Amino acid sequence: MKLSTKGRYGLRALIDLAAYSDENEAVSIQCISERQKISVSYLEQLVRLMKKAGLVKSIRGAFGGYMLAKPASEISVGDALRALEGSLDAVTCPANEGDGGCEEADFCVTRYVWQKINDSITVAVDAIMLSQLVEEKQKLYPQGKRACEESRE
């Protein structure tokens, strides 16, 4: 399975939101862009997908921006990647889709291999929570990555 930039950059943006926002303060797209080196226009597309999936919420106004829609401990990497990428299946097999769309389904033993691979990916990404990634980030950058220069006055 190979993730696109949507999945890779979107997960980075979500980790940034989890690390730098709290219940009272949103993070601007500009600040995420500066810290993560992702263009503002691309981030807007990614945040739109994550908002639609219920992972982030927007706050309007002078101190507006984005924050997590629920605690980081309740958002899995799988939630984020599915919101950004769609299906995470490494192999799609019509026999495993339940459509009966494969003429060889009754005799194909490789479909079990594909299903095991897909199930393993799902279990792996659903077991990693956003809060764990924030903890890992803090181990790598104990003093925190540079703060955004945006003025909040």
MIDO-373787 format. One record per atom (N, C-alpha, C, CB): x, y, z. Coordinates in pm, whole numbers, padded with zeros to 5 digits, always signed. Each point is the difference from the previous one (the first is absolute). Glycine has a CB too. Example, Ala and Ser with C-alpha at 12.3 -4.5 7.8 and 13.67 -1.06 7.14 Angstrom:
+01319-00569+00780-00089+00119+00000+00090+00120+00000-00189-00117+00125+00154+00222-00197+00082+00119+00006-00077+00109+00073+00118-00063-00215
***
This chain:
+00085-00118+00000-00085+00118+00000+00089+00124+00000-00185-00124+00122+00153+00217-00206+00075+00124-00008-00096+00116+00021+00171-00104-00156-00141+00189+00254-00085+00114+00028+00038+00117-00089-00027-00077+00237-00071+00157-00273+00025+00120-00078+00042+00114+00094-00169-00073-00176+00201+00187+00117+00034+00115+00082-00119+00043+00087+00165+00074-00174-00288-00102+00127-00117+00034+00083+00009-00069+00135-00141+00029-00207+00170-00157+00207+00009-00074+00125+00119+00042+00085-00111-00189-00114+00226+00204+00050+00121+00034+00075-00007+00142+00057+00130-00155-00147-00167+00252+00063-00005+00138+00046-00118+00023+00095+00108+00072-00215-00220-00137+00185-00117+00016+00086+00025-00053+00140-00144-00019-00201+00213-00093+00212+00032-00054+00132+00096+00094+00073-00035-00235-00085+00132+00290+00014+00091+00098+00063-00079+00121+00051+00187-00075-00152-00282+00123+00072-00080+00116+00041-00085-00034+00122-00005+00080-00237-00050-00199+00241-00083-00042+00112+00084-00011+00129-00152-00123-00160+00272+00070+00148+00091-00007+00116+00033+00141+00048+00097-00219-00084-00073+00309-00009+00029+00139+00035-00118+00061+00076+00148+00021-00203-00269-00042+00153-00119+00050+00070-00009-00057+00140-00117+00022-00219+00140-00150+00232-00008-00065+00132+00106+00054+00095-00090-00205-00110+00207+00237+00057+00109+00046+00084-00015+00148+00039+00147-00168-00111-00204+00250+00023+00001+00144+00023-00135+00062+00032+00191+00004-00150-00299-00079+00142-00130+00057+00036-00042-00055+00135-00065+00025-00243-00029+00041+00304-00062-00053+00122-00148+00036-00006+00216+00022+00137-00289-00046-00030-00144+00024-00002-00035+00147-00021-00028-00196+00150+00122+00284-00120-00029+00144-00005+00064+00072-00117-00020-00008+00243+00116-00053-00309+00072+00072-00103+00015-00083-00127+00122+00125+00178-00164-00065-00288+00011-00065-00131+00138+00030-00060-00252+00017-00035+00286-00093-00067+00126+00019-00071-00034+00044-00142+00121-00176+00142-00054+00279-00189-00027+00049-00134+00067-00089-00105-00020+00235+00090-00037-00236-00207+00058-00073-00113+00141+00054-00028-00230-00041-00100+00247+00172+00113+00130+00062-00025+00107-00056+00094-00116+00208-00078+00083-00224+00205+00097-00055+00096+00036-00144-00033-00093+00152+00177-00007-00233-00210+00027-00139-00039+00089-00001-00123-00220-00077+00097+00188+00162-00192+00077+00009-00123+00146+00033+00028-00206+00073-00120+00231+00023+00207+00137+00039+00034+00075-00114+00068-00076+00236+00023+00013-00300+00074+00069-00107+00074+00022-00124-00084-00101+00088+00208+00003-00122-00291+00006-00127-00074+00052+00016-00143-00188-00080+00140+00208+00202-00183+00049+00026-00137-00094-00059-00105+00237+00001+00087-00366+00025-00068-00104-00043-00093-00074+00126-00044-00025-00231+00111-00004+00242-00239-00066+00121-00049-00137+00019+00065+00123-00023-00217-00160+00148+00235-00128+00034+00062-00116-00056-00083+00102+00209+00099-00094-00194-00231-00111-00047-00084-00018-00151+00008+00041+00193-00153+00069-00267+00160-00010-00146+00012-00054-00038+00138+00192-00028-00163-00145+00097+00266-00050-00026+00136-00151+00025+00009+00224+00064+00093-00272+00038-00160-00143+00028+00002-00079-00117-00058+00048+00246-00021+00003-00306-00084-00067-00117-00059+00000-00117+00099+00071+00075-00231+00042-00097+00296+00012-00112+00094-00089+00020+00122+00235-00037-00078-00236+00158+00131-00081+00030+00118-00148-00015-00034+00178+00157+00087-00217-00120-00208-00139-00016-00043-00041-00147+00008+00022+00202-00152+00065-00292+00105-00029-00143+00006-00010-00049+00145+00118-00031-00220-00028+00079+00304-00001-00043+00140-00119+00059+00076+00249-00017-00007-00291+00136-00032-00118+00061+00062-00125-00079-00039+00110+00227-00004-00119-00264-00122-00114-00078-00048-00009-00134+00074+00019+00111-00226+00095-00168+00262+00004-00127+00070-00020+00015+00151+00152-00084-00177-00165+00208+00225-00024+00023+00142+00125-00007+00087-00223-00092-00037+00339+00109-00024+00125-00005+00076+00044+00136+00050+00066-00197-00134-00098+00301+00058+00036+00137+00040-00124+00088-00009+00239-00032-00080-00232+00145+00148-00107+00099-00009+00065+00136-00019-00157-00138+00147+00081+00227-00208+00052+00134-00026-00059+00099+00100+00028-00055-00245+00052+00155+00275-00040+00108+00090+00015+00130-00080+00072-00128+00213-00178+00204-00219+00002+00127-00075+00046+00114+00090-00185-00083-00148+00226+00190+00085+00034+00121+00074+00147+00032-00003-00191-00045+00145+00227+00151-00073+00137+00051+00002+00100-00105+00049-00091+00229+00039+00050-00310+00056+00089-00104+00052-00044-00137-00049+00047+00141+00203-00108-00142-00320-00053-00124-00055+00108-00090-00057-00208+00120-00049+00162-00231+00003+00090-00100-00056-00067-00135+00013+00205+00136+00058-00124-00237-00030-00051-00136+00011+00048-00064+00129-00004-00020-00249-00077-00075+00295+00038-00082+00115-00062-00138-00019+00014+00204+00155+00031-00297-00075-00055-00134-00008-00147+00001+00042+00227-00099+00045-00306+00018-00111-00143-00009+00033-00025-00091+00119-00054+00042-00239+00152-00125+00272-00009-00088+00116+00141-00022+00053-00210-00115-00089+00225+00059+00208+00134-00017+00056+00092-00084-00090-00102+00019+00227+00231+00013-00224+00099-00071-00080+00004-00149+00034+00134+00210-00013-00171-00243+00134-00001-00141+00042-00115-00078-00065+00104+00068+00217-00197+00003-00281-00115-00064-00066+00010+00002-00152-00137+00065+00195+00248-00014-00248+00020+00006-00145+00115-00093-00036-00086+00240-00012+00057-00339-00071+00106-00093-00041+00063+00046-00131-00117-00189+00116+00235+00139-00143+00065+00025-00128-00090-00051-00112+00231-00017+00106-00297-00095-00081-00093-00055-00099-00114+00095-00031+00058-00227+00080-00113+00293+00022-00106+00100-00021+00049+00109-00095-00095-00048+00229+00214+00098-00200+00058+00108-00080+00027-00044-00143+00101+00095+00208-00037-00210-00223+00036-00047-00134-00122-00033-00084+00212-00089+00094-00315+00030-00033-00122-00028-00076-00069+00129-00043-00028-00215+00126+00031+00319-00040-00059+00129-00036+00074+00064-00117-00073+00031+00238+00204-00050-00242+00082+00064-00102+00017-00083-00126+00118+00114+00183-00107-00244-00167+00033-00089-00112-00117-00083-00051+00228-00008+00091-00329-00011-00007-00105-00094-00035+00039-00138+00050-00065+00135-00204+00041-00236+00126+00032-00137+00041+00151-00018+00020-00202-00081-00124+00238+00004+00224+00141-00029+00026+00039-00139-00048-00010+00152+00196-00079-00218-00269+00030-00134-00048+00120+00002-00093-00241-00061+00021+00336-00028+00006+00118-00013-00086-00037-00071-00129+00148-00006+00202-00242-00086-00192-00045-00077-00116-00152-00003+00003+00212-00142-00003-00272+00174-00109-00145-00013-00009-00032-00128-00075-00032+00253+00006-00056-00329+00051-00038-00129-00057-00152-00004-00005+00210-00117+00088-00268+00105-00206-00146-00002-00010-00065-00109+00086+00025+00090-00229+00044-00201+00248-00056-00109+00081-00015+00041+00146+00104-00166-00157-00016+00253+00205-00006+00045+00140-00093+00119+00019+00231-00083+00029-00279+00140-00136-00091+00113+00008-00143-00044+00023+00151+00128-00149-00180-00255+00133-00135-00050+00022-00091+00018-00119+00031+00050+00237+00022+00001-00346-00081+00022-00119-00014-00127-00084+00073+00238+00000+00011-00336+00028+00001-00119-00084+00049+00033-00140-00187-00095+00134+00267+00201-00146+00044+00048-00130+00118-00072-00059-00085+00214+00070+00126-00324-00011+00115-00073-00053-00044-00141-00035+00162+00139+00139-00139-00177-00262-00042-00132-00046+00076-00112+00070-00057+00101-00220+00177-00073+00264+00084-00102+00063-00008+00000+00153+00152+00019-00196-00241+00059+00253-00005+00019+00145-00009-00131+00078-00108+00218-00043+00031-00313-00006-00018-00125+00072+00126-00087+00001-00240+00009-00061+00332+00019-00031+00119-00083-00013+00130+00076+00026-00126-00137-00163+00116+00262+00199+00118+00084+00014+00046+00004+00145-00076+00139-00196+00192-00197+00221+00052+00002+00137+00081+00126+00027+00005-00249-00002+00039+00320-00100+00077+00122+00025-00084+00111+00060+00147-00062-00188-00278+00055+00172-00084+00105+00059+00015+00005+00152-00162-00028-00189+00191-00085+00252+00023-00001+00145+00127+00074+00035-00121-00219+00017+00221+00209-00103+00125+00075+00021-00029+00149-00005+00136-00188-00103-00209+00231+00000-00029+00143-00015-00083+00051+00118+00008-00025-00251-00103-00055+00296-00082+00042+00113+00083+00010+00128-00200-00107-00107+00292+00013+00128+00087+00004+00119+00088+00125-00003+00001-00252+00010+00053+00284-00128+00083+00120-00013-00082+00124+00032+00142-00114-00174-00259+00125+00115-00087+00116+00024-00040+00010+00147-00085-00018-00235+00050-00095+00296-00037-00001+00142+00117+00044+00087-00165-00184-00045+00285+00140+00012+00119+00036+00078+00026+00149-00006+00097-00225-00045-00114+00284-00071+00019+00145-00014-00102+00073+00087+00089-00029-00236-00214-00014+00229-00106+00064+00079+00029-00009+00149-00164-00056-00180+00201-00062+00226+00030-00017+00143+00117+00089+00041-00085-00238-00010+00188+00244-00072+00119+00080+00033-00033+00149+00010+00142-00171-00115-00208+00226+00015-00025+00145+00002-00108+00039+00101+00067+00008-00239-00159-00099+00269-00102+00030+00099+00053-00011+00144-00172-00081-00162+00285+00016+00179+00058-00016+00134+00086+00118+00041-00004-00245-00036+00042+00329-00059+00085+00115+00030-00089+00123+00014+00198-00101-00125-00196+00160+00243-00084+00117+00026+00081+00128-00018-00142-00135+00160+00073+00241-00196+00064+00128-00021+00076+00046+00124-00179+00058-00163+00125-00085+00279+00067+00040+00126+00137-00067+00013-00226+00031+00108+00239-00155-00156+00129-00068+00004+00101+00070-00090-00117-00217+00048+00071+00264-00163+00090+00068-00093+00045+00135+00057-00113-00115-00192+00024+00182+00264+00038+00126+00065+00106-00027+00105-00230+00095-00042+00215-00203+00118+00101-00037+00100+00134-00028-00067-00179-00096+00147+00178+00025-00258+00123-00029-00074+00063+00129-00051-00091-00224-00067+00008+00316+00020+00050+00129-00049+00069+00076+00113-00185+00009-00172+00126-00013+00290+00058+00070+00114+00133-00061+00044-00231+00062+00072+00246-00193-00094+00129-00064+00030+00107+00048-00098-00120-00202+00092+00081+00217-00219+00094+00044-00102+00035+00148+00013-00091-00175-00152-00008+00255+00191+00016+00145+00015-00045+00041+00140-00036+00036-00249+00113-00068+00353-00045+00031+00136-00026+00149+00023+00128-00198+00078-00056+00284-00145-00020+00143+00016-00106+00053-00097+00236+00022+00077-00287-00111-00159-00102+00040-00097+00064+00057-00125-00160+00045+00185+00097-00067-00296+00047+00058-00124-00032+00148+00004-00034-00217-00129+00100+00293+00049-00018+00146+00005-00148+00040-00004+00224+00025-00113-00256+00073+00191-00138+00048+00006-00031+00085-00122+00008-00004+00252-00132+00014-00282-00045+00083-00111+00018+00147+00037-00166-00177-00072+00203+00255-00025+00026+00143+00024-00126+00085-00009+00228-00034-00089-00343-00030+00072-00125+00072-00015-00032+00079+00127-00083-00176-00161+00048+00298+00145-00035+00085+00115-00146-00024+00039+00171+00175-00072-00195-00193+00198-00137-00023+00052-00046+00120+00084+00041-00250+00002+00009+00368-00032-00037+00119+00079-00118+00070-00058+00233+00025+00067
***
